Amino acid sequence: MAKTAGKSDYFGLGRIVSIILAVIPFTAWILGAITRLSEGKYVAGLIRLFFGGFIVWLVDLVLIIKDNRILRLLNC
């Protein structure tokens, strides 16, 4: 998969800022849902908002640190 230099899933913010936002569970939960909704993926955003609990937060945290991206549960 091609990586974009300097781009993150949290609205194009830098890697360090994205990691800080991902460490805080509440901001990771809300920003994950907002990111999906802004991409036009309403079902994925709502699922993330209502069911994006502890496990999704941990997976997002690992992926932000490792690949600078968040989990794509649904591609619709």
Buried (B, 14 or more C-beta within 10 A) or exposed (E): EEEEEEBBBBEEBEBEEBBBBBEEBEEBBBBBBBBBBEEEBEEBBBBBBEEBEEEBBEEBBEBBEEEBBBBEBEEE
